[in-house]
Amino acid sequence: MIEGAFQLIREKGHEYLTARNLAAFLGCSTQPVMYQFPNLDTLRDLTYQKADAFHSDFILAGGDLLEMGLRYIRFAEEEPQLFRFLFQSGRFAGSCMEDLIRSPETAGVLAAVSEAEDLTTEAAAAFFEPLAAVVHGYASLIANNAMKYDPENIRKALITIAEGLEKGWDENDETL
C-alpha cells in the first residue's frame, strides 16, 4: 500500500491521497486500506519516508556539491508532484532554515558537503545554508511551473553564487 500511495502521489499529487483514491488506484475496496491504515496520517508519514529516501538517492548520486544542487533542481523538474509532497505540503511549517538543515532528512547531504569541501559539520552547515535557499528557490519555481527549466543557466548561476560565498568565507570562525 505504501508503494501504491507513493505512485499515486507521484502521478496525481499529495492532495489526491485518500482511502478512496488509493483503493481505486490499487483496484480494491477501501476496506483493506482502512484496515491497514485506520489513520491515513500513518500512511502519509510512511509514504513521505519512502519519497524522501527516493529523493535523497537521486540527489546523492550527483557526487560534488554543484551536481547535488543541480540534481535537486532536476528532481523538481522530473518529479514535480513528489517535490511538492516533500517540500510544499506543510510538513515543515513553523521551521526555520537551521531546523531544516539539521533535520534527519538533510543529514546525508550535509555529510556529503562536509566531506566534499573538507569542512567541519558546523562549517558545512554555514556554507550549505545560503546555497540550499537558492537551490530550493529554483526548484520550487520549476516544480510549480513558474520558471522554465534551463540547466545551463542554472549551473552558471550556482557556480557564481558558490564562488561568491567562498570569497566571503572566513576560515578562522568558519562562518560566512
N, C-alpha and C positions, 0 to 999 in steps of 0.2 A: 504493500500500500504506500510505503514511503517513496518507492521508485515511481509509482503511479502519480503521487502528489507532485513529485519533482518534475516529471514530464508534463503534467497538467499546467503547472506554474510556468514552466519553460515555454510552452506553446501559447497559453492564454493569459497568463499573468496571475499574480498572487491574490488579486481580488476575486478570482474565479474559484478559489479553493473552498468549496463547501462539501458537505457529505453527499448531497445530491449530485453535484457536478463530478465529484471524484467517482462515485458509484457508476454514473453514466460513462465516464471515461474508461473505467475498468470493465464495464459490461456486466455489472452485478447490481443487486439491490442495495439500498442504503444500510440494510441490517448488518452485513459484515463490517462495513466501515464504522458504524456506530458501536458495534460490539468491541472492536479493537481500539477505537478512539472515541469514547463517550464524550470527551472534551477535545474538540478539534485543536485547541491550543497546543496539546502534546504533539499531535501530528504536525502542526505548523513548525514547532521547535525542532523536531527530528528532521523534517524536510529542510529547514534552514541549515542545520548542521551538514546535511548532505550537499546542499548548494554551496555552502561555504568551503567545504573540502574540495569540491569541483573547481570553484573559483581560485582557491589557493594553489592547487596543482597547475592550473592554467597559467597563473602569474609566475610562479616559481620556476617554471620551465624556461623563463627568459634569461637566466644567468645573471648578468650585471644589472645594476640599479636602473639604468636607462631602459634596458629591454623589459624589465619588470614593469616599469611605468607605462611603457608603450603597450605591453600585453594587457595591463589593467584597462587601458582605454579601448583596446581592440575587443576585449571581453564585452564592454558596454555596447560596442557596435554589433558584435556577433550574437550576443545573448542579452538583448535589452530587457526581456521580462525577468530573467534571473538577476540581472543587475539591479533592477527596481526592487525586486523582492529583498535582496540582500541589503541595499543601502537607502531605499526610499519608502520603506513600508512602516516606518515609525519605530523600528527596533532600537534605535539609538537616541530616541527623543530624550532631551534633557542632558545629554552627554556633552562634555567639552572635548576639544581636539586631543588633549592629553589622555583622556579616558579612552578614546578611540585608538590612539597609538599604543597604549598599554594593554589593550584588550587581548584576550587569548587568540582571537581571530587574526590579529596582526602579528603575533609573536614570530611566526616563521619568516615573514617579510622583514621584520626588524632585525632578526638574527642574520638574515642574508645581507642586509645593508651593513650591519656591524662588521661582518666578515669581509665583504667585498671592499669596503672602504677602510678596513683596519682601524675601527673605532670602538671605543667602549660602548656599552649599551646606552648609556646616557647621551653620549655624543652622537650616536647613531639616531636616537630619537629626536634630538635637537636638529640634526641635519635633515632628517626624514620629514618632519612636520610641515614645513612650507612646501616641499615637493609634493607631499601627499595631498595637500589642499589644492594645488594647481592641477595635478593629475586627476583627482576626483572631480574637479570642476569641468575639465574637458570631458571626462567620461559621462558625467550627468547630462551635460548639454547634448552629447551624442545619443545617449540612451533615450532621451526624450524628444529626439528629432528637432532640437533647437539649433543644431550645428551640424554641418556636413563633416563626415569623417575624412580627414586629409592627413594620412600618416606622415608624409614627408614634412609638411609644415609643422605638425605637432612635434616631430622629432627635433627639428631645428629649434623650436621654442623651448622644449625641455632642456636641450643642451645649453642654450643661452641662460636659462634660469639657473641650472646647476652650476655653471661657471661663475655666475654672479654670487651664488651662495658660497662657493669655495673661496672666492676673493674676500668675502666678509667673514670668513671663518677665523676665529681666534683660538689657536691651539692651546693657549695657556689655561683657559677656563672652559674650553670645549663648548662654547655657545656661539650663536650667530650674532 
